[in-house]
Amino acid sequence: MDWARVANGRLLAAAYAVGFVAWLVGVVLILVGQFAGGSIVGTVVGIGFFAVGQALISVVALAVRGSFQSSFSQAWQRLSMGLELSSAARALAVRRV
């Protein structure tokens, strides 16, 4: 995906990267809480990260669904699987003068 063609592309790419990392951290915290039999606090924090990550990914999918020439669900699936992380990282790495 070309984030430069999307309105506010760098902002959306940053939101996507943060959302994906938050989602991933949430999944890891939930799994650690489940397997380690630790306190419920870690699991609750994991659920919070997971929810924030999914909310950000959903907002970005809603904003960029036109760039995929597809529906919201197809855009959400591509973003949730991490298929657009490399292009988002490239969009964020480019310095604008």
C-alpha positions in Angstrom: 0.0 0.0 0.0 1.2 3.5 -0.7 0.6 5.5 2.4 1.5 8.7 0.5 -1.6 8.5 -1.6 -3.8 8.5 1.5 -4.9 11.7 3.2 -2.8 12.0 6.4 -0.9 9.0 5.4 2.0 9.4 7.8 -0.3 9.9 10.7 -2.3 6.8 9.8 0.9 4.8 9.3 2.0 5.8 12.7 -1.4 5.0 14.3 -1.3 1.6 12.5 2.3 0.8 13.8 1.4 1.8 17.3 -1.9 -0.1 17.2 -0.2 -3.2 15.9 2.5 -3.1 18.5 -0.1 -2.5 21.3 -2.2 -5.4 19.9 0.8 -7.7 19.9 1.9 -6.7 23.4 -1.7 -7.3 24.6 -1.7 -10.8 23.1 1.6 -11.6 24.7 0.5 -10.3 28.1 -2.7 -12.3 28.0 -0.9 -15.5 27.0 1.7 -15.0 29.7 -1.0 -14.4 32.3 -2.8 -17.6 31.1 0.2 -19.9 31.0 2.0 -18.5 34.1 -1.0 -18.6 36.3 0.0 -15.2 37.5 -2.0 -12.3 38.8 -5.1 -11.1 37.1 -3.5 -7.6 36.8 -1.2 -8.7 33.9 -4.2 -10.2 32.0 -6.3 -7.0 32.5 -3.4 -4.9 31.3 -3.0 -7.2 28.3 -6.7 -6.9 27.5 -6.4 -3.1 27.7 -3.4 -3.1 25.2 -5.3 -5.6 23.0 -8.4 -3.4 22.9 -6.5 -0.2 22.2 -4.6 -1.9 19.4 -7.7 -3.3 17.8 -9.4 0.1 18.1 -6.5 1.8 16.3 -6.3 -0.8 13.6 -10.1 -0.6 13.1 -9.9 3.2 12.7 -7.0 3.0 10.3 -8.8 0.3 8.3 -11.9 2.5 8.1 -9.8 5.4 6.9 -7.8 3.5 4.2 -10.4 1.1 2.9 -10.6 3.1 -0.3 -6.9 2.6 -0.9 -7.4 -1.2 -1.0 -10.3 -0.9 -3.3 -12.1 -3.2 -1.0 -14.4 -3.3 1.9 -13.6 -2.4 5.5 -13.3 -6.1 6.5 -10.7 -6.8 3.8 -8.7 -3.8 4.8 -9.0 -4.7 8.5 -7.8 -8.3 7.8 -4.7 -7.1 5.9 -3.9 -4.6 8.7 -4.5 -7.1 11.5 -2.3 -9.7 9.9 0.6 -7.2 9.7 0.8 -7.3 5.9 1.1 -3.5 5.7 3.7 -3.0 8.5 6.7 -2.8 6.1 5.1 -0.2 3.9 4.0 1.8 7.1 7.6 1.6 8.4 8.9 2.9 5.0 6.4 5.7 5.1 7.5 6.7 8.6 11.2 6.4 7.7 11.0 8.9 4.8 12.0 12.4 5.9 9.9 15.2 4.6 11.5 18.6 4.2 
